[in-house]
Amino acid sequence: MAGRFETWLAGGKAAAKPQVKADPVPERRPGERYDLPVTGVGAVAGLGRRLLGFVVDCVVAALITSPFVHVHLTSPSATQSASYWSLLTWFVITVIGTGFFGVTPGMALVGIRVAPLEGRPMLGLWRAVIRAILVMLIVPAVIWDVDRRGLHDRAAGTIVLAAR
């Protein structure tokens, strides 16, 4: 019995020689499996453009909401209510924009678009709803694969591409 634990407790031969396994799959570039270009129109959009587009959409939603919601900066409940209305406005902008046009105002500004992987001309309302809900949860949007597709893109069957 002592022989089983000897290498791990005493730092024996197995502990001294870490085994490194060769990776059978070489590192790929984003979009390679979909035959997308490396740069330019149709390439996978980078994090900076995606993040800037998202921030612009949040600002647009807040600006649309602000004339309709009276906020007292000293009242946490009023501020929270305004945040919920802004989130709802962002959701509507995102679902309508990506579902019917493939872009939101922020995406159009930074030159990116959402494209369905199946080759359909537009995303559609239900896939846009799924994608927007998962973006609102934040965590699915920040877990990416090699192709820079977050869990929200994988669930909706989409990819974000450079439009210009």
RACORVEN-V568978 format. One record per residue. N is the residue number from 1. BURIAL is b if it has 16 or more other ideal C-beta (glycine too) atoms within 10 Angstrom, else e. Layout:
[[N	BURIAL] [N	BURIAL]]
//
This chain:
[[1	e] [2	e] [3	e] [4	e] [5	e] [6	e] [7	e] [8	e] [9	e] [10	e] [11	e] [12	e] [13	e] [14	e] [15	e] [16	e] [17	e] [18	e] [19	e] [20	e] [21	e] [22	e] [23	e] [24	e] [25	e] [26	e] [27	e] [28	e] [29	e] [30	b] [31	b] [32	e] [33	e] [34	e] [35	e] [36	b] [37	e] [38	e] [39	e] [40	e] [41	e] [42	e] [43	e] [44	b] [45	b] [46	e] [47	e] [48	e] [49	b] [50	b] [51	e] [52	e] [53	b] [54	b] [55	e] [56	b] [57	b] [58	b] [59	e] [60	b] [61	b] [62	b] [63	e] [64	e] [65	b] [66	e] [67	e] [68	e] [69	b] [70	e] [71	e] [72	e] [73	e] [74	e] [75	e] [76	e] [77	e] [78	e] [79	e] [80	e] [81	e] [82	b] [83	e] [84	e] [85	b] [86	b] [87	e] [88	e] [89	b] [90	b] [91	b] [92	e] [93	b] [94	b] [95	b] [96	e] [97	b] [98	b] [99	b] [100	e] [101	e] [102	b] [103	b] [104	b] [105	e] [106	b] [107	b] [108	b] [109	e] [110	b] [111	e] [112	b] [113	b] [114	b] [115	b] [116	b] [117	e] [118	e] [119	e] [120	e] [121	e] [122	e] [123	b] [124	b] [125	e] [126	e] [127	b] [128	b] [129	b] [130	b] [131	b] [132	b] [133	b] [134	b] [135	b] [136	e] [137	e] [138	e] [139	e] [140	b] [141	b] [142	e] [143	e] [144	e] [145	e] [146	e] [147	b] [148	b] [149	b] [150	b] [151	b] [152	b] [153	b] [154	b] [155	e] [156	b] [157	b] [158	b] [159	b] [160	b] [161	b] [162	b] [163	b] [164	e]]
//
